[in-house]
Amino acid sequence: MNRSFASRLAIALLVAIVMTGSVGWVAPASSVTRAGSATADRQAPFPRLANVYYANPEPVVDQLARWDLVVLANGYAEGARALRRAAPNLTMLVYYLSEETPTPGQGSTDRANGFETAWWLQSSRGQHYTFWQDHRMVNASAASPAVNGRRWAHQLVDWIEATAWHERVWNGVFFDNSWEHITWRTEDYGLDVDLDGNGVNDFIEHGPEWIDRQWGDGMRQLMALARDRLGKDAIIIGGSVNAQTTNNGRLIEDFPRNFQSDCPVSCWEQTMKNYWAWQRQHFGRFYWINNTYPDQGEAGRTNYQLMRFALTSTLLGDGYFSFDESVYNHAGTWWYDEYAVSFETALPTDGRTGKGYLGFPIAPAVRLENGAWRRDFDRGVVLTNPTSLPLWVSLGGELRQIRGTQAPDVNRGETVRRVLLPARDGVILLRPVRSS
């Protein structure tokens, strides 16, 4: 038995040790569930931090430079260049809407720029579809009428190359609202949509399955065209469309609730299964963003429990974590004790030092018998409790708490052998400092 295998076996045995109440016991091997991967690629140590920022970045360039990955709206070229100068190694993605426009007839939907009016998404009666804040929708389906061999996918990728990609500051593109299905949107239009533009309601002519299939196929065609034109090294992420053969990952908003008012364990597990499935199968290197928001306005900044729960859930996989105000305001620079920590002192930092303090994972995420989850890293351990009950977890040895100031009742700076995890909460613990 070589040392590497022996050490991993020891870790696997340690993470199986749990405690409920005051009685400690070891979970049988058959009852331990593992998920994700034991190791991650070396793109960035953990925690991996993302910021989804859709406002002008120029006033906050120095703050944004602390993150590992930033998504910026197209149209802020000077701010993007300034951010690249401030953070040469930062991963930067440019944001584009995949199926709508806030300014019909302008930019990518201007006929002078190659747009065809046949590409608007309409009902069989000619009613235009709209979505976010009355943005007019474009027909992104594979059934959309082709004009001179071109569809909306060609127009959008042409526009990306003309307006952003030539800047050479970007690492990739985020295609927002790139959905697998569209029939859910037709409910506001009397179940009437005309993807193929022949003046007949597709629900009558083809049926809902055909409609969703054409929409998903059109989104996959968009991703494939972007991959072909932007190159194999470009990072391409989207929404719910199943595009693992072309995309590096996804961005999920409202993680892990996924727009459900209540998210029991089953909801959390489904979201995590999708996260882990993409981690196993994707194009190139894995880039996944879990965006969480409390939807409480500025008061949400101090919702530390939600932040911890979402961050520690994200750390059960290899993705990036983002936390901001709401789906209506992706333009924050909230910073938390768990984001950057001095490993030696366990004190939080401002991000100029202490980022990536956990190092890299040395074991896959493990579900313990009592329902808590654990993942081990080079320099720490992550615990998550997705259940509706508080859970005691024994650690199999001594670990250190972060010496925090934002939630000192959780991050007390003590050395512990077991912790009590409140329902839907999590914690990051540090390994002991080895004496030289």
MONORWO-V624661 format. One record per residue. RES is the residue in one letter. OMEGA is omega in degrees with one decimal (none if undefined). Layout:
((RES/OMEGA) (RES/OMEGA))
//
This chain:
((M/-179.1) (N/-174.4) (R/-178.5) (S/-179.8) (F/-179.3) (A/-179.2) (S/178.8) (R/177.3) (L/178.8) (A/179.1) (I/-180.0) (A/177.9) (L/-178.7) (L/-175.0) (V/178.0) (A/-177.4) (I/178.6) (V/177.4) (M/172.7) (T/-175.5) (G/-179.0) (S/-177.4) (V/-179.9) (G/178.6) (W/-179.5) (V/178.8) (A/176.8) (P/-177.0) (A/-177.5) (S/-177.4) (S/-178.6) (V/178.4) (T/178.1) (R/-178.5) (A/-179.7) (G/-176.4) (S/178.8) (A/-178.6) (T/178.5) (A/176.2) (D/-169.5) (R/-178.1) (Q/177.3) (A/175.0) (P/-172.4) (F/-1.2) (P/175.5) (R/-170.0) (L/177.5) (A/173.3) (N/176.5) (V/-167.3) (Y/-173.1) (Y/176.4) (A/177.7) (N/-175.9) (P/-172.8) (E/-178.5) (P/-174.4) (V/-177.9) (V/-177.8) (D/177.9) (Q/-179.8) (L/-178.9) (A/179.9) (R/-177.7) (W/177.6) (D/-177.3) (L/179.1) (V/172.0) (V/-179.0) (L/174.7) (A/173.6) (N/178.1) (G/178.5) (Y/-173.8) (A/-179.5) (E/178.3) (G/178.1) (A/178.5) (R/178.5) (A/179.0) (L/177.9) (R/177.9) (R/-178.7) (A/-176.3) (A/-175.4) (P/-176.8) (N/179.8) (L/172.8) (T/-174.9) (M/177.7) (L/177.9) (V/-173.7) (Y/172.1) (Y/172.0) (L/-175.2) (S/-169.4) (E/-179.3) (E/177.3) (T/175.7) (P/-175.3) (T/-179.7) (P/179.8) (G/177.8) (Q/176.5) (G/-176.6) (S/179.4) (T/175.2) (D/179.9) (R/177.9) (A/178.3) (N/174.3) (G/-178.4) (F/176.8) (E/-177.9) (T/176.8) (A/-176.4) (W/174.2) (W/175.7) (L/-174.4) (Q/170.2) (S/178.7) (S/178.0) (R/178.5) (G/178.7) (Q/179.3) (H/172.9) (Y/172.1) (T/176.9) (F/-169.9) (W/178.2) (Q/176.9) (D/172.0) (H/179.0) (R/-176.1) (M/177.7) (V/178.6) (N/-177.4) (A/-174.9) (S/176.5) (A/180.0) (A/-179.2) (S/179.7) (P/176.2) (A/177.9) (V/-176.0) (N/176.4) (G/-177.0) (R/172.4) (R/-178.6) (W/-179.3) (A/178.9) (H/-179.7) (Q/-176.6) (L/-179.9) (V/173.6) (D/-177.4) (W/178.1) (I/179.6) (E/-176.0) (A/-171.2) (T/-176.6) (A/-169.0) (W/-179.9) (H/-179.3) (E/178.7) (R/173.8) (V/-172.5) (W/172.3) (N/-178.0) (G/-173.2) (V/167.7) (F/177.2) (F/-178.7) (D/177.3) (N/175.6) (S/-172.7) (W/173.9) (E/-175.5) (H/178.9) (I/-175.7) (T/178.6) (W/-178.1) (R/-176.4) (T/-178.9) (E/178.1) (D/-176.7) (Y/175.6) (G/-178.1) (L/-179.1) (D/175.8) (V/-176.6) (D/-176.4) (L/-175.5) (D/171.1) (G/-179.0) (N/177.2) (G/-179.5) (V/178.3) (N/-176.8) (D/174.8) (F/179.1) (I/-174.3) (E/-172.7) (H/-178.3) (G/-174.8) (P/-179.5) (E/178.0) (W/-179.2) (I/-179.4) (D/-179.9) (R/178.8) (Q/179.4) (W/179.2) (G/178.7) (D/178.1) (G/176.7) (M/177.8) (R/176.4) (Q/176.4) (L/-179.2) (M/-179.8) (A/178.4) (L/177.2) (A/178.3) (R/-178.9) (D/-174.1) (R/-176.8) (L/174.0) (G/-175.0) (K/-178.8) (D/178.6) (A/174.4) (I/179.0) (I/175.4) (I/-177.9) (G/179.8) (G/-172.1) (S/-179.2) (V/178.6) (N/-175.3) (A/-176.1) (Q/-178.7) (T/-178.9) (T/-172.5) (N/178.6) (N/-178.4) (G/-176.5) (R/165.6) (L/177.2) (I/172.5) (E/178.5) (D/176.5) (F/-4.7) (P/-175.8) (R/178.9) (N/175.6) (F/172.2) (Q/-177.2) (S/176.5) (D/-176.6) (C/176.0) (P/-177.6) (V/-177.9) (S/176.9) (C/178.5) (W/-178.3) (E/-179.8) (Q/177.6) (T/-179.4) (M/179.3) (K/177.7) (N/176.7) (Y/-178.5) (W/179.5) (A/176.4) (W/179.1) (Q/178.6) (R/-175.7) (Q/-179.9) (H/176.9) (F/172.9) (G/178.8) (R/-173.1) (F/174.4) (Y/-176.4) (W/-179.6) (I/171.3) (N/-179.8) (N/-178.2) (T/175.5) (Y/-179.6) (P/-179.5) (D/179.9) (Q/-175.3) (G/-179.8) (E/179.1) (A/180.0) (G/179.0) (R/-176.1) (T/173.2) (N/-172.4) (Y/-178.4) (Q/177.3) (L/178.5) (M/-179.2) (R/-178.2) (F/-179.0) (A/179.1) (L/-178.1) (T/174.0) (S/177.2) (T/-178.4) (L/172.7) (L/172.7) (G/-172.6) (D/-176.4) (G/-179.9) (Y/-176.6) (F/179.3) (S/-179.7) (F/179.7) (D/-165.7) (E/-176.6) (S/176.5) (V/178.6) (Y/-176.3) (N/172.0) (H/-178.2) (A/-177.4) (G/176.7) (T/178.0) (W/-176.8) (W/-172.5) (Y/-178.7) (D/-176.4) (E/-175.8) (Y/-178.5) (A/-173.4) (V/170.4) (S/-178.3) (F/-176.3) (E/-174.9) (T/-175.9) (A/-179.9) (L/175.4) (P/179.1) (T/-179.9) (D/177.1) (G/176.6) (R/169.9) (T/172.9) (G/176.4) (K/179.2) (G/-171.4) (Y/177.9) (L/-174.3) (G/-177.2) (F/-179.1) (P/177.3) (I/178.1) (A/175.1) (P/173.4) (A/-176.0) (V/173.2) (R/179.3) (L/-173.7) (E/-177.0) (N/176.9) (G/174.8) (A/177.8) (W/-179.5) (R/170.1) (R/-176.7) (D/179.1) (F/179.3) (D/-171.3) (R/179.7) (G/-178.5) (V/177.1) (V/177.0) (L/179.1) (T/176.5) (N/-179.6) (P/-175.7) (T/179.7) (S/-178.7) (L/172.4) (P/-176.3) (L/169.2) (W/176.6) (V/173.3) (S/-166.6) (L/-179.0) (G/-178.2) (G/-178.0) (E/173.2) (L/-176.4) (R/171.7) (Q/171.0) (I/178.0) (R/-171.7) (G/176.4) (T/-177.2) (Q/178.5) (A/-174.4) (P/175.6) (D/177.9) (V/-178.3) (N/-170.7) (R/179.6) (G/-178.5) (E/172.0) (T/-172.8) (V/174.0) (R/174.1) (R/-179.8) (V/173.1) (L/-179.7) (L/173.4) (P/176.9) (A/178.2) (R/179.9) (D/178.4) (G/-179.2) (V/173.4) (I/179.7) (L/-177.0) (L/174.7) (R/177.2) (P/174.4) (V/-178.9) (R/177.1) (S/-177.2) (S/none))
//
